[in-house]
Amino acid sequence: AAVIGFSGILIVARPSPETVNAGTLAAAAAAIGFAGSILATKRLTRTESLTCILFWMTATQIVFGLVCAGFDGDIALPSPASVPWLIVIGCAGLVAHVCLTTALSIAPATVAAPVDFLRLPLIAVIGLLLYGEAIDAFVLLGAAVIFGANYLNLWVETRKRY
């Protein structure tokens, strides 16, 4: 199901040698890191509380953020106009982590994690509604493949006998 879902992502994104650069490689590395994060979070939910997991996750992200922001020796402070938006983004990110950690504590990672594949078609719809981006046949085909992979994964998981 993961391979099918990933092929759906490739259908939507249609990477080519011209589009592969340091940014796309960094995004691929981030996706692999996110998968590792999901596995680590799932393991932590067996022994640690939601509050503990979120505290340490937030603390490490603050440290990494400050290190990256100050790497050149100059930390640029946000403008007063951008502070409310930064608070909204921070709260949204924290709520997303609460939701994901809660889902991983309740359901197997093989059920919760593939739903993450649904982000790409959702982003395409948001791009259409907010920015007027066109949705072509490849986006629809890729979305169908992603939905099919998620359905297959959930179908197999609900049929397992323990």
C-alpha positions as CSV (number, residue, x, y, z in Angstrom):
1,A,0.0,0.0,0.0
2,A,2.9,2.4,0.8
3,V,4.5,1.7,-2.6
4,I,1.2,2.3,-4.4
5,G,0.5,5.5,-2.4
6,F,4.0,6.7,-3.2
7,S,3.5,6.0,-6.9
8,G,0.3,8.1,-6.7
9,I,2.5,10.9,-5.3
10,L,4.9,10.5,-8.2
11,I,1.9,10.7,-10.6
12,V,0.8,14.0,-9.1
13,A,4.2,15.5,-8.8
14,R,5.7,14.2,-12.0
15,P,9.3,14.9,-11.1
16,S,11.7,15.2,-14.0
17,P,15.5,15.6,-14.2
18,E,15.0,19.3,-14.8
19,T,13.0,19.7,-11.6
20,V,15.3,17.6,-9.3
21,N,17.6,20.0,-7.5
22,A,18.8,20.6,-3.9
23,G,15.3,21.7,-2.9
24,T,13.6,18.6,-4.1
25,L,16.3,16.4,-2.6
26,A,15.9,18.2,0.7
27,A,12.1,17.7,0.5
28,A,12.6,14.0,-0.1
29,A,15.0,13.8,2.9
30,A,12.4,15.6,5.0
31,A,9.8,13.1,4.0
32,I,12.1,10.2,5.1
33,G,12.8,12.1,8.3
34,F,9.0,12.5,8.8
35,A,8.6,8.8,8.4
36,G,11.2,8.2,11.0
37,S,9.5,10.7,13.3
38,I,6.2,8.8,12.9
39,L,7.9,5.5,13.8
40,A,9.6,7.0,16.8
41,T,6.4,8.7,18.0
42,K,4.5,5.4,17.7
43,R,7.1,3.7,19.8
44,L,7.1,6.5,22.4
45,T,3.3,6.3,22.7
46,R,3.7,2.9,24.3
47,T,5.5,4.2,27.3
48,E,5.2,8.0,27.4
49,S,2.3,10.4,27.9
50,L,1.1,12.8,25.1
51,T,2.2,15.8,27.2
52,C,5.8,14.4,27.6
53,I,6.1,13.6,23.9
54,L,4.9,17.1,22.9
55,F,7.0,18.9,25.4
56,W,10.3,17.3,24.3
57,M,9.3,17.6,20.6
58,T,8.6,21.3,21.0
59,A,11.8,21.9,23.1
60,T,14.0,20.2,20.5
61,Q,12.4,22.1,17.7
62,I,13.0,25.4,19.5
63,V,16.6,24.6,19.9
64,F,17.1,23.4,16.3
65,G,15.2,26.5,15.1
66,L,17.4,28.9,17.1
67,V,20.5,27.1,15.9
68,C,19.4,27.3,12.2
69,A,18.2,30.9,12.6
70,G,21.5,31.9,14.2
71,F,23.8,29.9,12.0
72,D,25.2,33.0,10.2
73,G,25.5,34.8,13.5
74,D,22.5,37.1,12.8
75,I,19.1,36.2,14.1
76,A,16.4,38.4,12.3
77,L,13.5,39.1,14.6
78,P,10.0,39.0,13.1
79,S,8.2,42.2,12.2
80,P,5.2,43.1,14.5
81,A,2.9,42.4,11.6
82,S,4.1,38.8,11.2
83,V,4.0,37.9,14.9
84,P,0.2,37.0,14.9
85,W,0.7,34.8,11.8
86,L,3.7,33.1,13.5
87,I,1.5,32.4,16.5
88,V,-1.2,30.9,14.3
89,I,1.3,28.8,12.4
90,G,2.8,27.6,15.7
91,C,-0.5,26.7,17.2
92,A,-1.6,24.9,14.0
93,G,1.6,22.9,14.0
94,L,1.2,22.0,17.7
95,V,-2.4,20.9,17.1
96,A,-1.3,18.8,14.1
97,H,1.3,17.1,16.3
98,V,-1.4,16.5,19.0
99,C,-3.6,14.9,16.4
100,L,-0.9,12.7,14.9
101,T,0.4,11.6,18.3
102,T,-3.1,10.8,19.5
103,A,-3.9,8.9,16.3
104,L,-0.6,6.9,16.7
105,S,-1.5,6.1,20.3
106,I,-4.9,4.7,19.3
107,A,-4.3,3.1,16.0
108,P,-1.5,1.1,14.4
109,A,1.0,3.2,12.4
110,T,0.1,1.2,9.4
111,V,-3.4,2.6,9.6
112,A,-2.6,6.2,10.7
113,A,0.5,7.0,8.7
114,P,-0.8,6.3,5.1
115,V,-3.5,8.9,5.6
116,D,-0.6,11.3,5.3
117,F,-0.5,10.5,1.6
118,L,-3.8,12.4,1.3
119,R,-2.0,15.7,1.8
120,L,-0.9,16.0,-1.8
121,P,-4.4,15.8,-3.4
122,L,-5.7,18.1,-0.7
123,I,-3.0,20.6,-1.4
124,A,-4.0,20.5,-5.1
125,V,-7.6,21.3,-4.2
126,I,-6.4,24.2,-1.9
127,G,-4.2,25.5,-4.8
128,L,-7.3,25.4,-7.1
129,L,-9.6,27.2,-4.6
130,L,-7.1,29.8,-3.3
131,Y,-4.7,30.4,-6.2
132,G,-6.5,29.3,-9.3
133,E,-4.1,26.5,-10.0
134,A,-5.3,24.0,-12.6
135,I,-6.0,20.4,-11.7
136,D,-5.2,18.2,-14.6
137,A,-5.9,14.5,-15.3
138,F,-2.6,13.5,-13.6
139,V,-3.6,15.1,-10.4
140,L,-6.9,13.3,-10.4
141,L,-5.3,9.9,-11.4
142,G,-2.7,10.3,-8.7
143,A,-5.3,11.2,-6.1
144,A,-7.3,8.1,-7.1
145,V,-4.2,5.9,-6.7
146,I,-3.5,7.5,-3.3
147,F,-7.1,7.0,-2.1
148,G,-7.0,3.4,-3.5
149,A,-3.7,2.6,-1.6
150,N,-5.2,4.0,1.6
151,Y,-8.4,2.0,1.1
152,L,-6.3,-1.2,0.4
153,N,-4.3,-0.6,3.5
154,L,-7.3,-0.1,5.7
155,W,-9.1,-3.0,4.2
156,V,-6.2,-5.4,4.9
157,E,-5.7,-4.0,8.4
158,T,-9.4,-4.6,9.3
159,R,-9.3,-8.1,7.9
160,K,-6.3,-9.3,10.0
161,R,-7.0,-11.9,12.6
162,Y,-5.0,-11.6,15.9
